[in-house]
């Protein structure tokens, strides 16, 4: 770090992005611990180990920076506290690699955001390196998935052969009468959300089998029903335009009822998936040009937000929610001096 960076303090955006990276990587390390312990596929196991190693390296870099800046290092999730060793396998090896793919997508978005809001040169370099590490891993994951025939491509479409302009206002409609066919960009986001909810549904089913507390099991079952509702809605829109949906991965869950992770970690993971869902629903909402699909995405965001809030309440009630970096409550500080 040069003298200029030593003088300039980190901004709230930089601190929050680094804090979130540390927490999320600690979750990845915990998930990988069980995945690696139970994986038997020689093609997938190296990817799981590489995922863990990248997360560990990123945590070390953030921790060193926080110590240098005299910022409290987050507690995060420690494997010795949140991972049950020798627990029976809960998901299949194919699910492991699909899960890593989703985590890479989330990380690529997160690191890009961290890079774009960073003012200090060293922080931009750090997030740029994090992005490069993750993109290389993502390429390897996709290659392995394609080799095993489990990578879900976006649907093919005929190439546009001429330039056209829109002349009718009913291009935006979608409530009544015959709806126009879907745009390529609309199908892309519908498929992304479909695949993501397949992952979310399988995760909730698996976690509901092994969670210790009934209230938490019910929360995961609620998540399963929410994913099924979203999948059904997206399926109907795609089928109306004769576009095939992705494969189903429910069969990748074993019949184990022994938890490989703590209830705290599992609730946090499902909360992460819910937050990722709201991000991707918002992205889909931003590009769709049919009012019925826009309304559908808005409904998804509301339902996912309510579900995520339920998860936060579960964690707060149990003292599981670590406080993210925040500004001082000046009014409270003033009262403390009275």
Secondary structure, DSSP 8 states (H G I E B T S, - for coil): --HHHHHS---HHHHHHHHHHHHHHHHHHHHHHHHHHH---TTTHHHHHHHHHHHHHHHHHHHHHHHHHT--------HHHHB-TT----B-HHHHHHHHHHHHHHHHHHHHHHHHH--SHHHHHHHHHHHHHHHHHHHHHHHHHHHTT------------S------GGGS--SSS------HHHHHHHHHHHHHHHHHHHHHHHHHHH-SSHHHHHHHHHHHHHHHHHHHHHHHHHHHTT-------GGGB----S-SB-HHHHHHHHHHHHHHHHHHHHHHHHH---HHHHHHHHHHHHHHHHHHHHHHHHHHHTT----------HHHHHHHT-
